[in-house]
Amino acid sequence: MDTGTTAFMLCCIIGLTLMIPGLALFYGGMVSVKSSTNMMMMTFGAVALVGVLWVLFGFSMVFGTSYGGFVGSFTEFAGMKDLMEPMTTVAGLPVSLFSIFQALFAAITVALISGAVADRMKFGAWMIFAAAWAVLVYFPVAHWVFAFDGVVTENSVGGWIANKLHAIDFAGGTAVHINAGAAALAVAIVLGKSAMFGQLRKPHNVPLTLLGAGMLWAGWYAFNGGSALAAGNSAAIVMVTTFVATCAAVLAWIGVEKLKDGHVTGVGAASGAITGLVAITPACGAVTPIGAIFVGGIAGAICVYAVGFKEKLGYDDSLDVVGVHLVGGVVGTLLIGFFASEGMPNATNGLFYGGGFDQLWKQAVAAGAVMAYSFAVAFAIAFVLKKTIGIRISSEEEEKGIDTTFHRDSAYELEFA
């Protein structure tokens, strides 16, 4: 057991946990003052729910011995059995520590979807959707991407993207961002448009959104760097590429925003930062720092326009989960096929480094498969909920505000003389 790496991963877990309030603040500041508490509750509720499911059978579904490369054994590690022994290790780490690191990935991924349903989804329906999507979509897809052969037990067989396709996804561009973004699109379509769709919806607290984005940025070093599973050079390189790609994306977003709309906004800067973090997540171990600048800059420029898709196509993705996470995740995943360099931890050359189109088509297949599967299953889950218990609050409740209607907790108690 590597005590230095164990200490490093303990710190990464703390960083990942700080992403929970970071996401809550990021989303909570962007919505109406009437639904800010609800938005934050969706994050905390999803994290709590997925954490329990993870220990019961989620870890086993992701890292258990594979059924045909699609999903791991439901029972092999159910209840985390046989994994608490002191000498049970993954890459020199206690497997229990590896498990909680991956549990936070699962929890944050599910919580990301909530941004698409702000202001109008029943909290109970959200919790049922979150549980069903985690079991039917996230756990299998994470198995495809993260379960390398022999990762937990010497003879275990893992998922098809990691071991047969050999697409590169260092920290979750497909399993986290494309996955959540495709589900967000599906549930937004089933849920329908809010009363404010097509109108200018101002965030009620931009400083909260910027603070949340900053906390997410800090936690993302743990997200990406910790995926190296070692306190060494690979983790250091990944943190450098994560930093510089995010900087480039912020500049690209606010630059295009200025040219497009004539002004620079705080929400734009925050969205640019998240876009850069999303895009570099799969590529952080594959591209050089210069390549990371291109990845972040290209994603930042594209996603400014991508957030406008909802008005043109008529789906109400309230907080631009599709425009940032789905589009940003696809851009980052595909750009690996162009900018990957064999001198980086993933040791693969992309098109611009003499590697031809081989890696590019692998990236495209991985992105497309995750997108299609997540969208289809999320749509089915949301549709069943709509036809049974209902998923949409009433128009009167939407007008009054979901915080006071469902939670009895308004974000602010405002009294005027």
GIHU-V591820 format. One record per residue. N is the residue number from 1. RES is the residue in three letters. PHI is phi as a letter, one per 20 degrees, with the letter a starting at -180 (999 if undefined). Layout:
n;res;phi
N;RES;PHI
N;RES;PHI
This chain:
n;res;phi
1;MET;999
2;ASP;e
3;THR;f
4;GLY;f
5;THR;f
6;THR;f
7;ALA;f
8;PHE;g
9;MET;f
10;LEU;f
11;CYS;f
12;CYS;f
13;ILE;f
14;ILE;f
15;GLY;f
16;LEU;f
17;THR;f
18;LEU;f
19;MET;f
20;ILE;f
21;PRO;f
22;GLY;f
23;LEU;f
24;ALA;f
25;LEU;f
26;PHE;g
27;TYR;f
28;GLY;f
29;GLY;f
30;MET;e
31;VAL;e
32;SER;f
33;VAL;f
34;LYS;f
35;SER;c
36;SER;f
37;THR;f
38;ASN;g
39;MET;f
40;MET;f
41;MET;f
42;MET;f
43;THR;f
44;PHE;f
45;GLY;f
46;ALA;f
47;VAL;f
48;ALA;f
49;LEU;f
50;VAL;f
51;GLY;g
52;VAL;f
53;LEU;f
54;TRP;f
55;VAL;f
56;LEU;f
57;PHE;b
58;GLY;f
59;PHE;g
60;SER;f
61;MET;f
62;VAL;e
63;PHE;d
64;GLY;f
65;THR;g
66;SER;f
67;TYR;e
68;GLY;m
69;GLY;m
70;PHE;e
71;VAL;b
72;GLY;e
73;SER;g
74;PHE;f
75;THR;d
76;GLU;g
77;PHE;c
78;ALA;g
79;GLY;m
80;MET;m
81;LYS;f
82;ASP;m
83;LEU;d
84;MET;e
85;GLU;f
86;PRO;g
87;MET;e
88;THR;e
89;THR;c
90;VAL;c
91;ALA;l
92;GLY;n
93;LEU;d
94;PRO;g
95;VAL;f
96;SER;f
97;LEU;f
98;PHE;g
99;SER;f
100;ILE;f
101;PHE;g
102;GLN;f
103;ALA;f
104;LEU;f
105;PHE;g
106;ALA;f
107;ALA;f
108;ILE;f
109;THR;f
110;VAL;f
111;ALA;f
112;LEU;g
113;ILE;f
114;SER;g
115;GLY;f
116;ALA;e
117;VAL;d
118;ALA;g
119;ASP;m
120;ARG;b
121;MET;d
122;LYS;f
123;PHE;f
124;GLY;f
125;ALA;f
126;TRP;f
127;MET;f
128;ILE;f
129;PHE;g
130;ALA;g
131;ALA;f
132;ALA;f
133;TRP;f
134;ALA;g
135;VAL;f
136;LEU;e
137;VAL;c
138;TYR;f
139;PHE;f
140;PRO;f
141;VAL;f
142;ALA;f
143;HIS;f
144;TRP;g
145;VAL;e
146;PHE;d
147;ALA;e
148;PHE;f
149;ASP;g
150;GLY;m
151;VAL;f
152;VAL;d
153;THR;d
154;GLU;g
155;ASN;d
156;SER;f
157;VAL;d
158;GLY;d
159;GLY;e
160;TRP;f
161;ILE;f
162;ALA;f
163;ASN;d
164;LYS;d
165;LEU;f
166;HIS;m
167;ALA;f
168;ILE;e
169;ASP;b
170;PHE;f
171;ALA;c
172;GLY;p
173;GLY;f
174;THR;e
175;ALA;f
176;VAL;d
177;HIS;e
178;ILE;f
179;ASN;g
180;ALA;f
181;GLY;f
182;ALA;f
183;ALA;f
184;ALA;f
185;LEU;f
186;ALA;f
187;VAL;f
188;ALA;f
189;ILE;f
190;VAL;f
191;LEU;f
192;GLY;n
193;LYS;e
194;SER;f
195;ALA;f
196;MET;e
197;PHE;f
198;GLY;n
199;GLN;d
200;LEU;f
201;ARG;d
202;LYS;e
203;PRO;f
204;HIS;e
205;ASN;b
206;VAL;f
207;PRO;g
208;LEU;f
209;THR;f
210;LEU;f
211;LEU;f
212;GLY;f
213;ALA;f
214;GLY;f
215;MET;f
216;LEU;f
217;TRP;g
218;ALA;f
219;GLY;f
220;TRP;f
221;TYR;f
222;ALA;f
223;PHE;g
224;ASN;e
225;GLY;f
226;GLY;f
227;SER;f
228;ALA;f
229;LEU;l
230;ALA;a
231;ALA;e
232;GLY;b
233;ASN;f
234;SER;f
235;ALA;f
236;ALA;f
237;ILE;f
238;VAL;f
239;MET;f
240;VAL;f
241;THR;f
242;THR;f
243;PHE;f
244;VAL;f
245;ALA;f
246;THR;f
247;CYS;f
248;ALA;f
249;ALA;f
250;VAL;f
251;LEU;f
252;ALA;f
253;TRP;f
254;ILE;f
255;GLY;f
256;VAL;f
257;GLU;g
258;LYS;f
259;LEU;f
260;LYS;f
261;ASP;d
262;GLY;n
263;HIS;b
264;VAL;d
265;THR;d
266;GLY;f
267;VAL;f
268;GLY;f
269;ALA;f
270;ALA;f
271;SER;f
272;GLY;f
273;ALA;f
274;ILE;f
275;THR;g
276;GLY;f
277;LEU;f
278;VAL;f
279;ALA;f
280;ILE;e
281;THR;g
282;PRO;f
283;ALA;e
284;CYS;f
285;GLY;e
286;ALA;d
287;VAL;d
288;THR;f
289;PRO;g
290;ILE;f
291;GLY;f
292;ALA;f
293;ILE;f
294;PHE;f
295;VAL;f
296;GLY;f
297;GLY;f
298;ILE;f
299;ALA;f
300;GLY;f
301;ALA;f
302;ILE;f
303;CYS;f
304;VAL;g
305;TYR;f
306;ALA;f
307;VAL;f
308;GLY;e
309;PHE;g
310;LYS;f
311;GLU;f
312;LYS;f
313;LEU;e
314;GLY;n
315;TYR;d
316;ASP;d
317;ASP;e
318;SER;g
319;LEU;d
320;ASP;m
321;VAL;f
322;VAL;f
323;GLY;f
324;VAL;e
325;HIS;e
326;LEU;f
327;VAL;f
328;GLY;f
329;GLY;f
330;VAL;f
331;VAL;f
332;GLY;f
333;THR;f
334;LEU;f
335;LEU;f
336;ILE;g
337;GLY;f
338;PHE;d
339;PHE;d
340;ALA;f
341;SER;c
342;GLU;f
343;GLY;f
344;MET;e
345;PRO;g
346;ASN;f
347;ALA;l
348;THR;c
349;ASN;e
350;GLY;e
351;LEU;g
352;PHE;f
353;TYR;d
354;GLY;n
355;GLY;e
356;GLY;m
357;PHE;e
358;ASP;g
359;GLN;f
360;LEU;f
361;TRP;f
362;LYS;f
363;GLN;f
364;ALA;f
365;VAL;f
366;ALA;f
367;ALA;f
368;GLY;f
369;ALA;f
370;VAL;f
371;MET;f
372;ALA;f
373;TYR;f
374;SER;f
375;PHE;f
376;ALA;f
377;VAL;f
378;ALA;f
379;PHE;f
380;ALA;f
381;ILE;f
382;ALA;f
383;PHE;f
384;VAL;f
385;LEU;f
386;LYS;f
387;LYS;e
388;THR;d
389;ILE;e
390;GLY;n
391;ILE;c
392;ARG;d
393;ILE;f
394;SER;f
395;SER;f
396;GLU;f
397;GLU;f
398;GLU;f
399;GLU;f
400;LYS;f
401;GLY;o
402;ILE;f
403;ASP;f
404;THR;f
405;THR;f
406;PHE;d
407;HIS;d
408;ARG;l
409;ASP;c
410;SER;e
411;ALA;f
412;TYR;c
413;GLU;d
414;LEU;d
415;GLU;c
416;PHE;c
417;ALA;f
